Amino acid sequence: MSEVTIDVDDAVLAVVGALLGTTTPEDTVRAALRQVLVQRQRMAVMERMMVRSHERITDDSVDRWRKTPAWR
């Protein structure tokens, strides 16, 4: 793991630490970085799912937002 020195707004760090439930500045930064990575990965998966679902639906009369019987 590399060591980096940065200036961080103490108030923002405290708020983010409280939101993430971390106790040290180091843990807060690590958790925040991990959370950003996970969120971006989830967004990429959702985008791929949306593209794939659009590719499967070719009939314009089908309501794309209506749940199919498989959801019930």
C-alpha angles and dihedrals in degrees: 000000000000124000118230128181117212138160112247130187103250094211093052091046091052093049093047090046090053091048093049095039094237125145105201131051090238092054091046093054093045093048092046092051091048091048092052090050093049092047092052090048091052091049090052091051091049091049091051090049091051092049092048094047090050090051092054096050109074100150109092091202090067115095102231093201097051116100115245123228088263089071093058 
